Amino acid sequence: MTEDTVKYLPLSKPKIGISGKTGSWRIFAPEINYDKCVKCYICVVVCPEASIFIENDRPKIDYNYCKGCGVCARECPVNAINMRRER
Amino acid sequence: MMSERKVIIDTGNSAVAYAVKDAEAKVIAAYPITPQTTIVEKIAQFIEYGEMDAKMIRVESEHSAMAAIIGSEAMGVRSFTATSSHGLALMHEMLWYAANARLPVVMAVANRTLGPPWNIWADWGDAMADRDIGWIISWAANNQEVYDFTLISYRVAEDKRVALPAMVNLEAFVLTHTSMPFEICGKEAREFLPEYDPIWKLDPDDPVIMGNIFSPADTMKLRWDMWESIKRARKVILGAIQEYNEMFNRDYEGLIKTYRMDDADYAIVSMGTIGEEAEVAVDALREEGLKVGAIRINFFRPFPREDLVNVLNSVSRIIIIERSASLGAYGQILQDLGPTILLEKLQVDVNDVFMGIGGTDVSYEDIVNVVKRAIKGELKTLYWYGSENW
């Protein structure tokens, strides 16, 4: 760096580390009942942590990052998601 | 090919709009407030008529207006907003955000008094409340300067050695709604102002977190970097102005403009339209045999310390005229010039005169009156013009 340039910026690079795995914050875990699921994928859209993704046409929850907020269960139009107490 | 450049007669607010169009800003977000409104109205018209390819975001407040262009600028897109008075005050928090995130947005501020009482007329107080944040701040004295300073502000703000936002001030009504001739550069402006090439941007392919928690020690380094960057901006402004002068036949001196200072014993220091009016006063005073010159601060941030010292070191008295006051202290120009006088050990007398506050008219005759009394030693150091009658 020369004298003439900006040296410091308020930026950081996101990394996946143990502290980033926010699934450990969870008290209730969402569970999808695939017999009821109609594959509308509303849960995928509404998940505030983007922890629900689509795999083989079906919604799937990434428990590494799901904080257990319950938005998916609340929004599921066919009540296919149940919140189970983990601890 | 015919030159794109042409002289038009229009208001200061239109001058801002033409500069933003010629800079080819791509995102504009603003909330209306007198006397700024016609700036964004004109830009909205350019977009509607297909003369400008940009997105106008209508927002519910000035705080959101600045937040919106912080977002677009962070995506690497040249952005613009304009506001005034209470709107600028509401935006205050986001002004820190733009500067600290090193996002070179440009904003026009139509200087207006803050209420109560309800007052829509000129006063520098609105912008003065934001002078310590790290914004590059200029004050225009006529519509040509309004246009030119807006383009120069983009160039300087986006320079990789600076990377800080810039504010162009134009006084309410005296400039915002007053028509006068000025030359616009049209597409040639882009020869002076290249494509915006940000020092950082939000990019999904190379994600970064902006504004994450930093330790006190690292934060101090960030502030030091901003301190150094805005200091460097002086050099960058001088270089940009020189290039602009050559390209478009202007004669800007730099961060300040001097008038008949060569043999002056007394110097009037001011800014904006009062600074230009002071030049008329200088001519009148010279006719009476008084060796008075005038200095107009074009760029208030970075504060032009060196430039001012170079012209003030030979005068015996400085008469500062301020359109705002730091209540409980001094006028803001004296607040910044005072330490310079002290550190440079200038042997001068100083009068700090408050004129034009709340939008009162300041004619050259008022300035002549004040300067003559100051030279005779009849004026208090801190003087509110006309206050002996209140």
Interface residues (C-beta under 8 A of the other chain):
Chain A: D4 T5 V6 K7 Y8 L9 P10 L11 S12 K13 P14
Chain B: N100 A101 R102 K160 R161 V162 A163 I199 W200 P207 V208 I209 M210 G211 N212 F214 D218 K221 L222 W224 D225 S229 R232
